[in-house]
Amino acid sequence: MSSKLLALVMQPSRLTFLQRKSKLCLESSDDKVHFFVFRWHQVKHTDGLRQIDEVEDRELRAFDEQVFADELHKELHARMKPELSWLFKIYAHKIYLDVNCISYLSVNHQAFSKERYLGYCTMFVPVITWGKVTSVLGILEGVQEGSDRECEFLQLVLAMIYLLEKNAGRLRLVMPILRDEGGGFVPLEEAVGRLSSAGSSLNSQKACLLLLGAGVQEDKDKMLAYLSGVSVRDAVMKLLSNSSRRILGLGSEPAAVRGACGVYLVAKGLDERRSAEGAGAVITEHLVDELREQVAERLLHYEKHNPRGSEMTQVLKQTGTFELLHEFFALRGIDSLDRLTAVNTMKSMRGARTLDDSEELCEEINRAKETFYDQAVEAIGSMVNKCSKDQRFLPLDTRLDVYRDNEVDGILALRSSNALETALLKTPAQCCVAFLGCLQYAFQGVMIRRMIERNSIWLLDPHAQLPVEPRTVQVSRLVDACLGFVWGSMYMAGLLMCKYNTPLNAKRVFIGAAHLMLWLKIISSISDFIQCGPREYESTSCSGFSSFVIIASIVFVLYFVHFKQHYIWIVAFLFQGAYCIRDGFITPEESKIMFVVLGIICLLIDVMIVVKYRICYYQTFKDLSVAMEGFEKTWSRIVATCTDKIDDISNNVQTISQELKIWTRRQGCLLAMMKGRTSRYSSSCGKIRQQNKSIETLFEHAQEVSAAFQMWVGQWNPVGEVVHGKVKSCERAIQKTVRSYHRDASCLTDLVRCTVVVKTVEEVLVWVKGLRSMSVVAKGLSGSINEEIKMLSIGEETYLNITSIKNRYDWRCNLKACGGYRDLCVCVEVRPRKRRVGWTVNATNKECTFVPLKQWDTTPNLRRHICEIQVLLEDLHKVKKHLHKEYVNFRNVLCQ
């Protein structure tokens, strides 16, 4: 099956543009099998997975542990059978309900030891017995500080505790089965109390080896230090949940391990069969709940914190494969066609050697997986055929390069913030650009005809107005003759480049041609100066003053190209119109009327752009104002009672803003430039940028940090409720990068965002003060943060570095630019530390922890990411939910 799918995905005719390297590998060398339950029984005639008891005790046969183990094994299969329809989707490879489903594991334990599977199980179910010397706790009682001895049960428990506490594997639950072998003569509390309160160095070392053998990637000394700190008594107590301890009469210390979900106490007099039924029911209930929770969590993360996953969900719905592939893609993290190469791990198991004597139900699960994979291959093939040219499947950096902003109005495309690109996408704007090109051709044709008729290609004697002898070609005349054709060809080439290539390359053609014309005109002017001499440079035969005017005009236009692009076509039509009218008035030929008419048309196009923009702006703003009427009424009511508090908020925010301005001025000074530091400040966008400039990398960081950041904000947030937000969609992020940030993706500082909803203005003030107490402003952005904060008195709980703050509650805020919207918006930089914490759904899971500022320079493997927090009043938040459509229209008019 892998060859079929790989051949399908790698078809060059359909997917030549896709990124071939998969960033999410579904298969590792050890990731071949998963067990839902890892059971441990103390029985005789056992293998490497079970404790060996050499003592023959006939009384023990009153309750046969081996029979109980076998009955529990059957009961688990019977109860899990109804869940067959979805169990196979969770992991990529073979799935078994517990470690005893493959019988040869019990025979050949040297080749298949338990070490390998510790990290590949969901639930740990140890059977703990007490009341006899040969019971589990009786044997464990012999492990004392002065007489340390090996105990396989203790080794296994220590390893499982580490996996649960450190989230270092797939293990999520532990549920012990308790059984009294002493007939009630020894209470459980007494049996546990006899255990050593010290750790076991010998068993800790063995447990450490088990963990390393299971593939846990952590420093051995750190693991050993943690395991040695767990006493023998605590190792047993940690397996018991707090609620279970109260029922059993045990103490509340130490805290239960994460994932301790309860216990099953075998009642006195129950036989093996009935005990297995009761234990199987409890185990199955907890296991199914946990698996469903894992699936729901992955689905939520795929749709909310994985923007490309959201796009893939849309594609699945459009292609009719949502029901079949949605969960499969979400659980595997497949969010783009360039990652489908990883699905070649869906290997066919029909022709492969099956594991001997495996359970029938487990084989049913794996046969269902095989059948599903066959259907998935066919569905994915159909999807590839339909969507191979869909730009949503391109790598994000490529999507940014080929992006076309088609949402702008035809005429307004000439007035957008990215006008050099958008003007080439809409027919009305294209006609205007083509008109400029034709005008240049016409203008240059007249100039060449005039030059031929007057024989003015030769350098003239300024006194006789005749060609100098010997005749010499005047370089400036040739250059000027070429300039018009270059200018006109620039417009036409831009239109063709946009149609058959990308708007970005068309923009590059415009800018490159403009710079070329600037240098050609400079060369023309220098040649005139050389050929005519300083004295005759301003004569009619040379073009000294006019060359200077044209050079200044081109420089002026280039300024708008680079810094004020939304005015570039207005300036271009204005200059072209003025030049045509001026030439028409001074030209005593029949072309005079033509130039005047063409100049007037250029000016009329200018007027049309301005008028159209104003009409659309005011109409859209009016529609938005009507929709926001409730918003404004709510705000007016709030202002009437909270004027002083609003002023206090403004004062606190102003203090932060002043610090940001000081940092900005320092970055722009000559000394900072001479030091050669790469500035994080973008003068064109007026904001502090992300550390990374690749949009692909920024989204990878956003996907990793989004859920963790929002949960972390909820932990320290002083007031209000934290409303989790989705990662900004790829389409909107690319659009904003092109429209507002001149294709500089590092200016995207709101990919990860959340909203704090507060009830009153007083709470906004409390929130701002709380933020200020646990943050610094613009520190460590261009060097070591410790050098910049060593003079500040900040505590260990200072995590945030403020990079931007906007207070739309301020009276001075320009509400026309934001459509009347009001909130407090703060961008903060955090440093999440990525550490390997285990696996989820057959892929390594990366969990983030946030590091205090004082540790930024000393903690390895740190990343920076700027996230956004909005603070919004509850009444305004209710109104905001109904304004999205009007806001999008307003945003498109302003091209934001």
Secondary structure, 3 states (H helix, E strand, C coil): CHHHHHHHHCCHHHHCCCCCCCCCCCCCCCCCEEEEEEEECECCCCCCCCECCCCCCHHHHHCCHHHHHHHHHHHHHHHHHHHHHHHCCCCCCEEEEEHHHECHHHHCCCCCCHHHHHHHEEEEEEEEEECCCCCHHHHHCCCCCCCCCCCHHHHHHHHHHHHHHCCCCCCCEECCEEEECCCCCCCHHHHHHCCCCCECHHHHHHHHHHHHHCCCCCCHHHHHHHHHCCEHHHHHHCCCCHHHHHHHCCCCCCCCCCCECCCEECCCCCCHHHHHHHHHHHHHHHHHHHHHHHHHHHHHHHHHCCHHHHHHHHHHHHCCCHHHHHHHHHHHCCCCHHHHHHHHHCCCCCCCCCCCCECHHHHHHHHHHHHHHHHHHHHHHHHHHHHCCCHHHCCHHHHHHHCCCCCCCCCHHHHCCCHHHHCCCCHHHHHHHHHHHHHHHHHHHHHHHHHHHHCCCECECCCCCCECCCCCECHHHHHHHHHHHHHHHHHHHHHHHHHHCCHHHHHHHHHHHHHHHHHHHHHHHHHHHHHHHHHHCCCCCCCHHHHHHHHHHHHHHHHHHHHCHHHHHHHHHHHHHHHHHHHHHHCCCCHHHHHHHHHHHHHHHHHHHHHHHHHHHHHHHHHHHHHCHHHHHHHHHHHHHCHHHHHHHHHHHHHHHHHHHHHHHHHHCHHHHHCCCCCCEECCCCEECCCCCCHHHHHHHHHHHHHHHHHHHHHHCCCCEEEECCCCCHHHHHHHHHHHCCCCHHHCCCCCEEEEEECCHHHHHHHHHHHHHCEEECCCCCCCHHHHHCCCCCCCCCCEEEEEEEECCCCCCCCCCCCCCCCEEEEEEECEEEEEEEEECCEEEEEEEECCHHHCCCCCCECCEEEEEEEEEHHHHHHHCCCHHHHHHHHHHHCC
